[in-house]
Amino acid sequence: MNRRYRKTIIAGNWKMNKTPLEAKTLIEEMKPLLAKCKWCEMVLCVPFTDIQTAVKSARGSKIAIGAQNMHFEKSGAFTGEISADMLKEMGVKYVIIGHSERRQYFNETDIDCNKKVKVAIAAGLRPILCCGETLEEREQDVTLEVVRKQIKIALRDVSPDDIKKVVIAYEPIWAIGTGKTATAEQAGEVCSAIRDCLRELYGARAARAITVQYGGSMNAKNALELLTQPDVDGGLIGGASLKAPDFAAIVEAANQ
Ligand code: PEP
């Protein structure tokens, strides 16, 4: 973390978990545990059906509500889809774009991510853009190339002014939901390469202000070590964001 230049952001990704009633209960449980948080922003990216309840439950706390996906068109004949404007009007502040599960199970491409990032920003949402390599790519030693390519395509035509609204989440696919975490050095190396890439695209000043999170089995035990890396500015957390004490412990680590 480097709080001098950028915000630390701890974001939970609930994936397809929690009904609205369960969401309310979990947020009510989290609120007192997160009340002391001073130095970081906290976000909960909840299923679409939980948004209304989550926004209401989080009111009066420092928790912002995010979505996990959106469509890149403004409106139209896209049965089952949700637009950026719809999210914005419901009180959503952040939206995850290009999570590896969306890429893997719903064939989302870097070009789709690019369209979504631009539409999200235009609607007043902050995209959390995910990138990361497969195990095979890491073993082939092409991690940095893969991540650079994902970032460059997804950020194409995003203006220097708009890049400030983007959060990048580095999520090695082999670490998501597997219990295997990248070492602090691995996470630090890739997050630093992401910042180098942002520097090439937007200059040093913009690059040093962008929050780059790590995601992949981050938990109460390993969070502090990961967050001590200078280019790791927070976390995108799946499993551990479904338990109030675990999420609170990660937030506490980010506040040290
Ligand atoms: C995620 O869903 O983005 C994630 C990192 O999940 P987990 O923390 O469960 O690995």
py3Dmol code that shows the C-alpha trace and the ligand (Angstrom):
import py3Dmol

protein = """\
ATOM      1  CA  MET A   1       0.000   0.000   0.000  1.00  0.00           C
ATOM      2  CA  ASN A   2       1.081   3.531  -0.512  1.00  0.00           C
ATOM      3  CA  ARG A   3      -1.543   5.710   1.116  1.00  0.00           C
ATOM      4  CA  ARG A   4       0.286   8.877   0.238  1.00  0.00           C
ATOM      5  CA  TYR A   5      -0.669   8.561  -3.404  1.00  0.00           C
ATOM      6  CA  ARG A   6      -3.707   6.315  -3.600  1.00  0.00           C
ATOM      7  CA  LYS A   7      -6.728   4.917  -1.784  1.00  0.00           C
ATOM      8  CA  THR A   8      -6.667   1.452  -0.308  1.00  0.00           C
ATOM      9  CA  ILE A   9      -9.853  -0.345  -1.329  1.00  0.00           C
ATOM     10  CA  ILE A  10     -11.093  -3.592   0.188  1.00  0.00           C
ATOM     11  CA  ALA A  11     -13.923  -5.000  -1.922  1.00  0.00           C
ATOM     12  CA  GLY A  12     -15.950  -8.118  -1.319  1.00  0.00           C
ATOM     13  CA  ASN A  13     -17.290 -10.174  -4.208  1.00  0.00           C
ATOM     14  CA  TRP A  14     -20.206 -12.191  -2.948  1.00  0.00           C
ATOM     15  CA  LYS A  15     -20.630 -13.980  -6.293  1.00  0.00           C
ATOM     16  CA  MET A  16     -23.951 -15.902  -6.485  1.00  0.00           C
ATOM     17  CA  ASN A  17     -24.455 -16.015  -2.734  1.00  0.00           C
ATOM     18  CA  LYS A  18     -26.966 -14.508  -0.297  1.00  0.00           C
ATOM     19  CA  THR A  19     -30.645 -13.791  -0.732  1.00  0.00           C
ATOM     20  CA  PRO A  20     -31.791 -10.233   0.055  1.00  0.00           C
ATOM     21  CA  LEU A  21     -32.710 -11.259   3.594  1.00  0.00           C
ATOM     22  CA  GLU A  22     -29.329 -12.909   4.109  1.00  0.00           C
ATOM     23  CA  ALA A  23     -27.613  -9.844   2.632  1.00  0.00           C
ATOM     24  CA  LYS A  24     -29.349  -7.610   5.161  1.00  0.00           C
ATOM     25  CA  THR A  25     -28.308  -9.861   8.037  1.00  0.00           C
ATOM     26  CA  LEU A  26     -24.680 -10.009   6.879  1.00  0.00           C
ATOM     27  CA  ILE A  27     -24.374  -6.256   6.359  1.00  0.00           C
ATOM     28  CA  GLU A  28     -25.944  -5.587   9.767  1.00  0.00           C
ATOM     29  CA  GLU A  29     -23.363  -7.933  11.271  1.00  0.00           C
ATOM     30  CA  MET A  30     -20.518  -6.232   9.403  1.00  0.00           C
ATOM     31  CA  LYS A  31     -21.452  -2.630  10.174  1.00  0.00           C
ATOM     32  CA  PRO A  32     -20.259  -2.441  13.803  1.00  0.00           C
ATOM     33  CA  LEU A  33     -17.135  -4.447  12.945  1.00  0.00           C
ATOM     34  CA  LEU A  34     -16.203  -2.035  10.167  1.00  0.00           C
ATOM     35  CA  ALA A  35     -17.118   1.174  11.970  1.00  0.00           C
ATOM     36  CA  LYS A  36     -13.540   1.922  13.044  1.00  0.00           C
ATOM     37  CA  CYS A  37     -12.171   1.747   9.521  1.00  0.00           C
ATOM     38  CA  LYS A  38     -10.255   4.952   8.845  1.00  0.00           C
ATOM     39  CA  TRP A  39      -7.845   4.480   5.989  1.00  0.00           C
ATOM     40  CA  CYS A  40      -9.542   2.368   3.432  1.00  0.00           C
ATOM     41  CA  GLU A  41     -12.656   2.272   1.333  1.00  0.00           C
ATOM     42  CA  MET A  42     -14.927  -0.714   1.749  1.00  0.00           C
ATOM     43  CA  VAL A  43     -17.110  -2.091  -1.014  1.00  0.00           C
ATOM     44  CA  LEU A  44     -19.479  -5.050  -1.178  1.00  0.00           C
ATOM     45  CA  CYS A  45     -20.224  -6.316  -4.688  1.00  0.00           C
ATOM     46  CA  VAL A  46     -23.495  -8.141  -4.268  1.00  0.00           C
ATOM     47  CA  PRO A  47     -25.839 -10.030  -6.631  1.00  0.00           C
ATOM     48  CA  PHE A  48     -28.215  -7.778  -8.611  1.00  0.00           C
ATOM     49  CA  THR A  49     -31.168  -8.993  -6.554  1.00  0.00           C
ATOM     50  CA  ASP A  50     -29.501  -7.834  -3.319  1.00  0.00           C
ATOM     51  CA  ILE A  51     -28.645  -4.323  -4.454  1.00  0.00           C
ATOM     52  CA  GLN A  52     -31.711  -2.531  -3.158  1.00  0.00           C
ATOM     53  CA  THR A  53     -31.525  -4.180   0.253  1.00  0.00           C
ATOM     54  CA  ALA A  54     -27.744  -3.771   0.456  1.00  0.00           C
ATOM     55  CA  VAL A  55     -27.841  -0.053  -0.360  1.00  0.00           C
ATOM     56  CA  LYS A  56     -30.488   0.437   2.303  1.00  0.00           C
ATOM     57  CA  SER A  57     -28.696  -1.673   4.917  1.00  0.00           C
ATOM     58  CA  ALA A  58     -25.337   0.029   4.304  1.00  0.00           C
ATOM     59  CA  ARG A  59     -26.797   3.513   4.699  1.00  0.00           C
ATOM     60  CA  GLY A  60     -25.101   5.442   7.502  1.00  0.00           C
ATOM     61  CA  SER A  61     -21.965   3.276   7.241  1.00  0.00           C
ATOM     62  CA  LYS A  62     -18.829   3.664   5.135  1.00  0.00           C
ATOM     63  CA  ILE A  63     -19.670   0.609   3.048  1.00  0.00           C
ATOM     64  CA  ALA A  64     -20.263   1.303  -0.643  1.00  0.00           C
ATOM     65  CA  ILE A  65     -22.256  -1.142  -2.734  1.00  0.00           C
ATOM     66  CA  GLY A  66     -20.995  -2.559  -6.004  1.00  0.00           C
ATOM     67  CA  ALA A  67     -22.351  -4.860  -8.698  1.00  0.00           C
ATOM     68  CA  GLN A  68     -20.562  -7.866 -10.189  1.00  0.00           C
ATOM     69  CA  ASN A  69     -21.289  -7.239 -13.860  1.00  0.00           C
ATOM     70  CA  MET A  70     -23.294  -5.078 -16.276  1.00  0.00           C
ATOM     71  CA  HIS A  71     -24.073  -4.936 -19.987  1.00  0.00           C
ATOM     72  CA  PHE A  72     -22.208  -2.588 -22.292  1.00  0.00           C
ATOM     73  CA  GLU A  73     -25.292  -1.274 -24.100  1.00  0.00           C
ATOM     74  CA  LYS A  74     -27.304   1.563 -22.615  1.00  0.00           C
ATOM     75  CA  SER A  75     -30.649  -0.188 -23.128  1.00  0.00           C
ATOM     76  CA  GLY A  76     -32.441  -2.397 -25.616  1.00  0.00           C
ATOM     77  CA  ALA A  77     -33.330  -5.974 -26.503  1.00  0.00           C
ATOM     78  CA  PHE A  78     -30.871  -7.813 -24.237  1.00  0.00           C
ATOM     79  CA  THR A  79     -33.101 -10.133 -22.250  1.00  0.00           C
ATOM     80  CA  GLY A  80     -31.846 -10.785 -18.757  1.00  0.00           C
ATOM     81  CA  GLU A  81     -29.215  -8.066 -18.796  1.00  0.00           C
ATOM     82  CA  ILE A  82     -28.695  -5.016 -16.562  1.00  0.00           C
ATOM     83  CA  SER A  83     -27.387  -1.621 -17.696  1.00  0.00           C
ATOM     84  CA  ALA A  84     -24.972   0.785 -16.046  1.00  0.00           C
ATOM     85  CA  ASP A  85     -27.697   3.420 -15.684  1.00  0.00           C
ATOM     86  CA  MET A  86     -29.930   0.942 -13.871  1.00  0.00           C
ATOM     87  CA  LEU A  87     -27.143   0.225 -11.385  1.00  0.00           C
ATOM     88  CA  LYS A  88     -26.335   3.876 -10.896  1.00  0.00           C
ATOM     89  CA  GLU A  89     -29.944   4.761 -10.168  1.00  0.00           C
ATOM     90  CA  MET A  90     -30.098   2.066  -7.495  1.00  0.00           C
ATOM     91  CA  GLY A  91     -27.196   3.621  -5.601  1.00  0.00           C
ATOM     92  CA  VAL A  92     -24.399   1.387  -6.878  1.00  0.00           C
ATOM     93  CA  LYS A  93     -20.920   2.983  -6.837  1.00  0.00           C
ATOM     94  CA  TYR A  94     -18.613   0.252  -8.181  1.00  0.00           C
ATOM     95  CA  VAL A  95     -18.945  -2.515 -10.746  1.00  0.00           C
ATOM     96  CA  ILE A  96     -16.647  -5.495 -11.276  1.00  0.00           C
ATOM     97  CA  ILE A  97     -15.709  -5.860 -14.928  1.00  0.00           C
ATOM     98  CA  GLY A  98     -14.110  -8.927 -16.512  1.00  0.00           C
ATOM     99  CA  HIS A  99     -13.986 -11.211 -13.497  1.00  0.00           C
ATOM    100  CA  SER A 100     -12.324 -14.467 -14.546  1.00  0.00           C
ATOM    101  CA  GLU A 101     -15.565 -16.367 -13.878  1.00  0.00           C
ATOM    102  CA  ARG A 102     -17.346 -14.092 -16.383  1.00  0.00           C
ATOM    103  CA  ARG A 103     -14.547 -14.681 -18.872  1.00  0.00           C
ATOM    104  CA  GLN A 104     -14.523 -18.448 -18.287  1.00  0.00           C
ATOM    105  CA  TYR A 105     -18.248 -19.249 -18.084  1.00  0.00           C
ATOM    106  CA  PHE A 106     -19.757 -16.428 -20.150  1.00  0.00           C
ATOM    107  CA  ASN A 107     -17.046 -15.974 -22.775  1.00  0.00           C
ATOM    108  CA  GLU A 108     -16.321 -12.350 -21.934  1.00  0.00           C
ATOM    109  CA  THR A 109     -13.401 -10.934 -23.848  1.00  0.00           C
ATOM    110  CA  ASP A 110     -11.013  -8.055 -23.284  1.00  0.00           C
ATOM    111  CA  ILE A 111     -12.939  -6.158 -25.967  1.00  0.00           C
ATOM    112  CA  ASP A 112     -16.205  -6.643 -24.033  1.00  0.00           C
ATOM    113  CA  CYS A 113     -14.390  -5.382 -20.930  1.00  0.00           C
ATOM    114  CA  ASN A 114     -13.248  -2.306 -22.827  1.00  0.00           C
ATOM    115  CA  LYS A 115     -16.827  -1.472 -23.844  1.00  0.00           C
ATOM    116  CA  LYS A 116     -18.063  -2.052 -20.301  1.00  0.00           C
ATOM    117  CA  VAL A 117     -15.349   0.046 -18.657  1.00  0.00           C
ATOM    118  CA  LYS A 118     -16.197   3.026 -20.864  1.00  0.00           C
ATOM    119  CA  VAL A 119     -19.951   2.690 -20.393  1.00  0.00           C
ATOM    120  CA  ALA A 120     -19.571   2.256 -16.619  1.00  0.00           C
ATOM    121  CA  ILE A 121     -17.505   5.429 -16.345  1.00  0.00           C
ATOM    122  CA  ALA A 122     -19.923   7.359 -18.537  1.00  0.00           C
ATOM    123  CA  ALA A 123     -22.738   6.329 -16.179  1.00  0.00           C
ATOM    124  CA  GLY A 124     -20.807   7.507 -13.111  1.00  0.00           C
ATOM    125  CA  LEU A 125     -19.751   4.077 -11.839  1.00  0.00           C
ATOM    126  CA  ARG A 126     -16.224   3.070 -10.839  1.00  0.00           C
ATOM    127  CA  PRO A 127     -15.142  -0.072 -12.670  1.00  0.00           C
ATOM    128  CA  ILE A 128     -13.055  -2.680 -10.847  1.00  0.00           C
ATOM    129  CA  LEU A 129     -11.307  -4.163 -13.854  1.00  0.00           C
ATOM    130  CA  CYS A 130     -10.037  -7.708 -13.290  1.00  0.00           C
ATOM    131  CA  CYS A 131      -7.036  -9.249 -14.961  1.00  0.00           C
ATOM    132  CA  GLY A 132      -4.884 -12.298 -14.272  1.00  0.00           C
ATOM    133  CA  GLU A 133      -3.201 -15.336 -15.691  1.00  0.00           C
ATOM    134  CA  THR A 134      -4.080 -19.027 -15.724  1.00  0.00           C
ATOM    135  CA  LEU A 135      -1.808 -21.570 -14.052  1.00  0.00           C
ATOM    136  CA  GLU A 136      -0.588 -22.670 -17.468  1.00  0.00           C
ATOM    137  CA  GLU A 137       0.337 -19.118 -18.418  1.00  0.00           C
ATOM    138  CA  ARG A 138       2.254 -18.684 -15.146  1.00  0.00           C
ATOM    139  CA  GLU A 139       4.090 -21.934 -15.727  1.00  0.00           C
ATOM    140  CA  GLN A 140       4.927 -20.786 -19.258  1.00  0.00           C
ATOM    141  CA  ASP A 141       6.339 -17.591 -17.743  1.00  0.00           C
ATOM    142  CA  VAL A 142       4.048 -15.269 -19.730  1.00  0.00           C
ATOM    143  CA  THR A 143       2.129 -13.765 -16.777  1.00  0.00           C
ATOM    144  CA  LEU A 144       3.274 -10.199 -17.322  1.00  0.00           C
ATOM    145  CA  GLU A 145       2.566 -10.287 -21.063  1.00  0.00           C
ATOM    146  CA  VAL A 146      -0.919 -11.714 -20.464  1.00  0.00           C
ATOM    147  CA  VAL A 147      -1.809  -9.110 -17.860  1.00  0.00           C
ATOM    148  CA  ARG A 148      -0.383  -6.235 -19.909  1.00  0.00           C
ATOM    149  CA  LYS A 149      -2.433  -7.314 -22.919  1.00  0.00           C
ATOM    150  CA  GLN A 150      -5.635  -7.546 -20.849  1.00  0.00           C
ATOM    151  CA  ILE A 151      -5.065  -4.076 -19.392  1.00  0.00           C
ATOM    152  CA  LYS A 152      -4.137  -2.437 -22.668  1.00  0.00           C
ATOM    153  CA  ILE A 153      -7.184  -3.748 -24.521  1.00  0.00           C
ATOM    154  CA  ALA A 154      -9.625  -3.115 -21.677  1.00  0.00           C
ATOM    155  CA  LEU A 155      -8.427   0.471 -21.245  1.00  0.00           C
ATOM    156  CA  ARG A 156      -8.306   1.406 -24.905  1.00  0.00           C
ATOM    157  CA  ASP A 157      -9.716   4.926 -25.414  1.00  0.00           C
ATOM    158  CA  VAL A 158     -10.204   5.479 -21.692  1.00  0.00           C
ATOM    159  CA  SER A 159      -9.105   9.088 -21.269  1.00  0.00           C
ATOM    160  CA  PRO A 160      -6.419  10.272 -18.831  1.00  0.00           C
ATOM    161  CA  ASP A 161      -9.158  12.000 -16.898  1.00  0.00           C
ATOM    162  CA  ASP A 162     -11.314   8.884 -16.676  1.00  0.00           C
ATOM    163  CA  ILE A 163      -8.525   6.503 -15.704  1.00  0.00           C
ATOM    164  CA  LYS A 164      -8.661   8.008 -12.188  1.00  0.00           C
ATOM    165  CA  LYS A 165     -12.044   6.342 -11.728  1.00  0.00           C
ATOM    166  CA  VAL A 166     -10.761   2.859 -12.594  1.00  0.00           C
ATOM    167  CA  VAL A 167      -9.594   0.313 -10.024  1.00  0.00           C
ATOM    168  CA  ILE A 168      -7.528  -2.621 -11.282  1.00  0.00           C
ATOM    169  CA  ALA A 169      -7.777  -6.014  -9.589  1.00  0.00           C
ATOM    170  CA  TYR A 170      -4.961  -8.456 -10.259  1.00  0.00           C
ATOM    171  CA  GLU A 171      -6.451 -11.901  -9.761  1.00  0.00           C
ATOM    172  CA  PRO A 172      -4.343 -14.904 -10.720  1.00  0.00           C
ATOM    173  CA  ILE A 173      -6.989 -17.383 -11.871  1.00  0.00           C
ATOM    174  CA  TRP A 174      -5.251 -20.308 -10.158  1.00  0.00           C
ATOM    175  CA  ALA A 175      -5.686 -18.523  -6.811  1.00  0.00           C
ATOM    176  CA  ILE A 176      -9.399 -17.679  -7.070  1.00  0.00           C
ATOM    177  CA  GLY A 177     -11.545 -19.820  -4.812  1.00  0.00           C
ATOM    178  CA  THR A 178      -8.809 -22.452  -4.569  1.00  0.00           C
ATOM    179  CA  GLY A 179      -7.315 -21.607  -1.195  1.00  0.00           C
ATOM    180  CA  LYS A 180      -3.982 -21.115  -2.987  1.00  0.00           C
ATOM    181  CA  THR A 181      -2.742 -17.555  -2.561  1.00  0.00           C
ATOM    182  CA  ALA A 182      -0.044 -15.885  -4.602  1.00  0.00           C
ATOM    183  CA  THR A 183       2.972 -15.153  -2.437  1.00  0.00           C
ATOM    184  CA  ALA A 184       3.334 -11.532  -1.427  1.00  0.00           C
ATOM    185  CA  GLU A 185       6.293 -11.304  -3.837  1.00  0.00           C
ATOM    186  CA  GLN A 186       4.269 -12.729  -6.758  1.00  0.00           C
ATOM    187  CA  ALA A 187       1.371 -10.367  -6.048  1.00  0.00           C
ATOM    188  CA  GLY A 188       3.740  -7.426  -5.614  1.00  0.00           C
ATOM    189  CA  GLU A 189       5.612  -8.189  -8.821  1.00  0.00           C
ATOM    190  CA  VAL A 190       2.499  -8.326 -11.005  1.00  0.00           C
ATOM    191  CA  CYS A 191       0.820  -5.311  -9.365  1.00  0.00           C
ATOM    192  CA  SER A 192       4.014  -3.360  -9.935  1.00  0.00           C
ATOM    193  CA  ALA A 193       4.105  -4.474 -13.601  1.00  0.00           C
ATOM    194  CA  ILE A 194       0.491  -3.309 -13.920  1.00  0.00           C
ATOM    195  CA  ARG A 195       1.522   0.095 -12.598  1.00  0.00           C
ATOM    196  CA  ASP A 196       4.400   0.189 -15.103  1.00  0.00           C
ATOM    197  CA  CYS A 197       1.886  -0.510 -17.857  1.00  0.00           C
ATOM    198  CA  LEU A 198      -0.405   2.259 -16.548  1.00  0.00           C
ATOM    199  CA  ARG A 199       2.607   4.585 -16.462  1.00  0.00           C
ATOM    200  CA  GLU A 200       3.332   3.881 -20.124  1.00  0.00           C
ATOM    201  CA  LEU A 201      -0.291   4.549 -21.020  1.00  0.00           C
ATOM    202  CA  TYR A 202      -1.069   7.523 -18.782  1.00  0.00           C
ATOM    203  CA  GLY A 203       2.161   8.889 -17.330  1.00  0.00           C
ATOM    204  CA  ALA A 204       3.747   8.619 -13.890  1.00  0.00           C
ATOM    205  CA  ARG A 205       1.395  10.904 -12.027  1.00  0.00           C
ATOM    206  CA  ALA A 206      -1.784   9.139 -13.102  1.00  0.00           C
ATOM    207  CA  ALA A 207      -0.249   5.689 -12.614  1.00  0.00           C
ATOM    208  CA  ARG A 208       0.789   6.309  -9.051  1.00  0.00           C
ATOM    209  CA  ALA A 209      -2.736   7.415  -8.124  1.00  0.00           C
ATOM    210  CA  ILE A 210      -4.512   4.275  -9.376  1.00  0.00           C
ATOM    211  CA  THR A 211      -5.570   1.620  -6.877  1.00  0.00           C
ATOM    212  CA  VAL A 212      -4.331  -1.844  -7.859  1.00  0.00           C
ATOM    213  CA  GLN A 213      -5.851  -4.618  -5.763  1.00  0.00           C
ATOM    214  CA  TYR A 214      -4.836  -8.236  -5.342  1.00  0.00           C
ATOM    215  CA  GLY A 215      -7.489 -10.951  -5.371  1.00  0.00           C
ATOM    216  CA  GLY A 216      -7.223 -14.718  -4.961  1.00  0.00           C
ATOM    217  CA  SER A 217      -7.914 -16.461  -1.660  1.00  0.00           C
ATOM    218  CA  MET A 218      -7.057 -13.358   0.361  1.00  0.00           C
ATOM    219  CA  ASN A 219      -8.071 -13.989   3.940  1.00  0.00           C
ATOM    220  CA  ALA A 220      -7.701 -12.783   7.511  1.00  0.00           C
ATOM    221  CA  LYS A 221      -4.348 -14.570   7.834  1.00  0.00           C
ATOM    222  CA  ASN A 222      -2.544 -13.561   4.658  1.00  0.00           C
ATOM    223  CA  ALA A 223      -4.003 -10.075   4.062  1.00  0.00           C
ATOM    224  CA  LEU A 224      -1.428  -8.094   6.014  1.00  0.00           C
ATOM    225  CA  GLU A 225       1.548  -9.640   4.242  1.00  0.00           C
ATOM    226  CA  LEU A 226      -0.006  -9.110   0.807  1.00  0.00           C
ATOM    227  CA  LEU A 227      -0.947  -5.530   1.641  1.00  0.00           C
ATOM    228  CA  THR A 228       2.548  -4.609   2.774  1.00  0.00           C
ATOM    229  CA  GLN A 229       3.677  -4.842  -0.851  1.00  0.00           C
ATOM    230  CA  PRO A 230       4.027  -1.241  -2.067  1.00  0.00           C
ATOM    231  CA  ASP A 231       1.958  -1.756  -5.227  1.00  0.00           C
ATOM    232  CA  VAL A 232      -0.833  -3.817  -3.637  1.00  0.00           C
ATOM    233  CA  ASP A 233      -3.454  -1.243  -2.708  1.00  0.00           C
ATOM    234  CA  GLY A 234      -6.208  -3.442  -1.419  1.00  0.00           C
ATOM    235  CA  GLY A 235      -8.030  -6.635  -2.142  1.00  0.00           C
ATOM    236  CA  LEU A 236     -10.890  -8.152  -4.069  1.00  0.00           C
ATOM    237  CA  ILE A 237     -12.167 -10.850  -1.786  1.00  0.00           C
ATOM    238  CA  GLY A 238     -14.521 -13.700  -2.580  1.00  0.00           C
ATOM    239  CA  GLY A 239     -14.978 -16.404   0.059  1.00  0.00           C
ATOM    240  CA  ALA A 240     -13.759 -14.353   3.025  1.00  0.00           C
ATOM    241  CA  SER A 241     -16.229 -11.545   2.251  1.00  0.00           C
ATOM    242  CA  LEU A 242     -19.116 -13.848   3.123  1.00  0.00           C
ATOM    243  CA  LYS A 243     -18.147 -13.933   6.799  1.00  0.00           C
ATOM    244  CA  ALA A 244     -18.313 -10.690   8.741  1.00  0.00           C
ATOM    245  CA  PRO A 245     -15.366 -11.368  11.115  1.00  0.00           C
ATOM    246  CA  ASP A 246     -13.110 -12.477   8.235  1.00  0.00           C
ATOM    247  CA  PHE A 247     -13.930  -9.461   6.076  1.00  0.00           C
ATOM    248  CA  ALA A 248     -13.478  -7.179   9.094  1.00  0.00           C
ATOM    249  CA  ALA A 249     -10.066  -8.708   9.803  1.00  0.00           C
ATOM    250  CA  ILE A 250      -8.954  -7.944   6.235  1.00  0.00           C
ATOM    251  CA  VAL A 251     -10.203  -4.372   6.568  1.00  0.00           C
ATOM    252  CA  GLU A 252      -8.293  -4.125   9.844  1.00  0.00           C
ATOM    253  CA  ALA A 253      -5.118  -5.309   8.095  1.00  0.00           C
ATOM    254  CA  ALA A 254      -5.636  -2.591   5.488  1.00  0.00           C
ATOM    255  CA  ASN A 255      -5.905  -0.005   8.238  1.00  0.00           C
ATOM    256  CA  GLN A 256      -2.497  -0.742   9.746  1.00  0.00           C
TER     257      GLN A 256
END
"""
ligand_1 = """\
10
PEP
C -12.880 -13.365 -6.359
O -13.971 -13.870 -6.499
O -12.587 -12.345 -6.991
C -11.937 -13.991 -5.429
C -10.747 -13.484 -5.293
O -12.384 -15.087 -4.733
P -11.638 -15.812 -3.495
O -11.219 -14.733 -2.544
O -12.668 -16.722 -2.931
O -10.452 -16.520 -4.065
"""
view = py3Dmol.view(width=600, height=400)
view.addModel(protein, "pdb")
view.setStyle({"model": 0}, {"cartoon": {"style": "trace"}})
view.addModel(ligand_1, "xyz")
view.setStyle({"model": 1}, {"stick": {}})
view.zoomTo()
view.show()
